[in-house]
Amino acid sequence: MDRIRSEKAAGDLMDLQSFLRFPLEDLPFIVLALIIAFTVHEFAHAYSAYKFGDDTAYNAGRVTLNPRVHLDVLGTLLILIAGFGWAKPVPVNPSKFSSPRLMSIIVTVVGPLSNLLLGIIGVFIYVGLDAAGVMESSSPGVSLAIQRFFSYFISYNFLLFIFNLIPLPPLDGYRIIADLMPLKIRYKMDQNVQWGMIIFLLIVFIPPLRRVTLDPILSIGNTMASNTLRMAYELFF
């Protein structure tokens, strides 16, 4: 009976592994890295809007580092399944800004920039731990856990920085471009935003399109992460 249960459990794990986009044993590190990345990204939007005079996000309870108010369940699950997802958008009312266009751009930009900063911080923490001998002095299990977490944390934050700057709705890059455009052009862009979202979804979920469009763009994030890691090692070693 125990053997049957063990075989069934192993089969269930294999089914789950095939369902997920990532290795099952890496799931805790992936989830933790994404929770931090998404939470700080949305907090950056909410906090900057609040400091510029818009209390919409503040009144909605979004000016906080509590992950529960920022994470979208479906968006997080899709990242694990499809490698693509989202957090809850932060509500912003530009009419409350003293300089609506400029401050809207800043509020939008700080989201991706927060992920870039997290990625850089992650690099220096990881390299600092390595330079301090923590990796060598730790048990193999602890050392491997540190490596796996920071690998995902660093790569995801650099990828989110690049990903969110893509000028397609609903990403931050589209909002930045829209805010830079004259009002007439922005009005036309907003009228056709649904087509932009359809294009975006097609790019994400159709592998041949993704390979020639999204993947080359995201490779920039991987290159940035690798170069930052190399520079940090040159400084510490």
C-alpha positions in Angstrom: 0.0 0.0 0.0 2.8 2.4 0.9 4.5 1.6 -2.4 1.3 2.3 -4.3 0.9 5.7 -2.5 4.5 6.6 -3.2 4.0 5.8 -6.9 0.8 7.8 -7.0 2.5 10.8 -5.3 5.4 10.5 -7.8 2.9 10.4 -10.7 1.1 13.5 -9.3 4.4 15.4 -9.0 5.3 14.5 -12.6 1.9 15.7 -13.8 2.3 19.0 -11.9 5.8 19.4 -13.3 4.6 19.0 -16.8 1.8 21.6 -16.1 4.2 24.2 -14.8 6.7 26.1 -16.9 9.4 25.9 -14.3 11.1 23.1 -12.3 8.9 22.1 -9.4 11.8 22.2 -6.9 12.5 25.8 -7.9 8.9 26.9 -7.3 9.4 28.4 -3.8 12.4 30.5 -5.0 10.4 31.7 -8.1 7.3 32.6 -6.1 9.3 34.6 -3.5 11.3 36.4 -6.2 8.1 37.3 -8.1 6.3 38.4 -4.9 9.1 40.9 -4.1 9.4 42.1 -7.7 5.7 42.7 -8.3 5.1 44.2 -4.8 8.0 46.7 -5.1 7.0 47.6 -8.7 3.4 48.4 -7.8 4.4 50.1 -4.6 6.7 52.4 -6.6 3.8 53.5 -8.8 1.5 54.1 -5.8 4.0 55.9 -3.6 5.2 58.2 -6.4 1.6 59.1 -7.3 0.8 59.8 -3.7 3.9 62.1 -3.3 2.8 64.0 -6.4 -0.6 64.7 -4.9 -2.8 61.9 -6.1 -4.3 60.1 -3.2 -6.3 57.6 -5.3 -3.9 54.7 -4.7 -3.5 55.7 -1.1 -7.2 55.6 -0.5 -7.3 52.2 -2.2 -4.7 50.9 0.3 -2.0 50.5 -2.4 0.8 52.6 -0.8 2.1 49.6 1.1 4.6 46.8 0.8 2.0 44.3 1.7 2.0 41.8 -1.2 -1.6 40.8 -0.7 -2.9 44.1 -2.0 -0.7 44.1 -5.1 -0.7 40.5 -6.4 -3.3 39.3 -8.9 -4.0 35.6 -8.4 -4.6 34.8 -12.0 -1.6 36.9 -13.2 0.7 35.1 -10.8 -0.6 31.7 -11.7 -0.1 32.4 -15.4 3.5 33.3 -14.9 4.1 29.9 -13.4 2.2 28.2 -16.2 2.9 30.3 -19.2 5.9 32.5 -18.2 3.7 35.6 -18.5 1.5 37.4 -16.0 0.8 40.6 -14.1 0.0 42.3 -10.8 -2.9 44.5 -10.0 -2.6 47.9 -11.8 -2.3 50.9 -9.5 -5.2 53.4 -9.9 -3.8 56.8 -10.9 -5.7 60.1 -11.5 -3.4 62.4 -13.4 -5.8 65.3 -13.0 -4.7 65.6 -9.4 -1.1 66.2 -10.5 0.2 69.8 -10.7 1.9 68.8 -14.0 -0.2 65.9 -15.3 1.8 64.8 -18.3 5.3 65.0 -16.7 4.2 63.5 -13.4 2.3 60.7 -15.1 5.4 59.8 -17.0 7.5 59.8 -13.8 4.9 57.7 -12.0 4.9 55.2 -14.8 8.7 55.0 -15.2 9.5 54.4 -11.5 7.8 51.0 -11.7 10.3 49.4 -14.2 13.1 51.4 -12.6 12.3 49.8 -9.2 12.9 46.4 -10.8 16.2 47.5 -12.3 17.2 48.7 -8.9 16.1 45.4 -7.2 18.1 43.5 -9.8 21.3 45.6 -9.2 20.8 45.2 -5.4 20.3 41.5 -5.8 23.6 41.2 -7.8 25.6 43.0 -5.1 24.1 41.1 -2.3 24.8 37.8 -4.0 28.4 38.7 -4.9 28.9 40.2 -1.5 27.8 36.9 0.2 30.2 35.0 -2.1 33.0 37.4 -1.4 32.4 37.0 2.4 32.7 33.2 2.1 29.1 32.5 2.9 28.7 30.2 0.0 31.8 28.1 0.8 31.1 27.9 4.5 27.4 27.0 4.1 26.1 23.5 3.7 25.6 22.3 0.1 21.8 22.6 0.5 21.9 26.2 1.9 24.5 27.2 -0.8 22.3 25.8 -3.5 19.2 27.5 -2.1 21.0 30.9 -2.1 22.2 30.4 -5.6 18.7 29.5 -6.9 16.9 32.3 -5.2 19.3 35.0 -6.4 19.4 33.5 -9.9 15.7 34.0 -10.2 15.5 37.2 -8.3 18.2 38.9 -10.4 17.0 37.6 -13.8 13.3 38.3 -13.2 13.9 41.9 -12.1 16.1 42.7 -15.1 13.5 41.0 -17.3 10.6 42.9 -15.8 12.5 46.1 -16.3 12.8 45.4 -20.0 9.4 43.7 -20.4 7.5 46.6 -18.9 9.1 49.1 -21.2 7.7 47.4 -24.3 5.3 50.0 -25.9 2.2 47.8 -26.0 -0.8 48.0 -23.8 -1.2 47.2 -20.9 2.5 47.6 -20.2 4.2 50.7 -18.7 6.0 51.4 -22.0 2.7 52.1 -23.8 1.7 54.6 -21.1 5.0 56.4 -21.4 4.6 56.7 -25.2 1.0 57.8 -24.8 1.9 60.5 -22.3 4.6 61.8 -24.7 2.2 62.1 -27.6 0.1 65.2 -28.5 -3.5 64.9 -27.2 -4.9 64.1 -30.7 -2.6 61.2 -31.3 -3.0 60.0 -27.7 -6.8 60.0 -28.2 -6.5 57.9 -31.3 -4.1 55.5 -29.5 -6.6 55.1 -26.6 -9.4 54.4 -29.1 -7.4 51.5 -30.6 -5.9 50.2 -27.3 -7.8 46.9 -27.6 -5.9 46.1 -30.9 -2.6 46.7 -29.2 -3.6 44.3 -26.4 -4.6 41.6 -28.9 -1.2 42.0 -30.6 0.5 41.8 -27.3 -1.4 38.6 -26.3 -0.7 37.0 -29.7 3.0 37.8 -29.3 3.1 36.2 -25.8 1.1 33.1 -26.5 2.1 32.1 -30.1 5.6 30.6 -29.8 6.8 31.4 -33.4 5.8 35.1 -32.9 7.3 35.1 -29.5 10.6 33.8 -30.7 11.1 36.6 -33.3 9.7 39.4 -31.2 9.5 39.1 -27.4 12.3 36.7 -26.8 15.0 38.9 -28.5 13.8 41.9 -26.5 13.9 40.0 -23.2 17.4 38.7 -24.0 18.5 42.3 -23.4 17.5 41.8 -19.8 19.5 38.6 -19.5 22.5 40.4 -21.0 22.1 43.3 -18.6 22.0 40.8 -15.6 25.1 39.0 -16.8 27.1 42.2 -17.4 26.1 43.6 -14.0 27.0 40.3 -12.3 30.4 40.3 -14.1 31.1 43.9 -13.1 30.2 43.2 -9.5 32.6 40.2 -9.4 35.4 42.4 -10.8 34.8 44.9 -8.0 34.7 42.3 -5.2 37.4 39.9 -6.4 
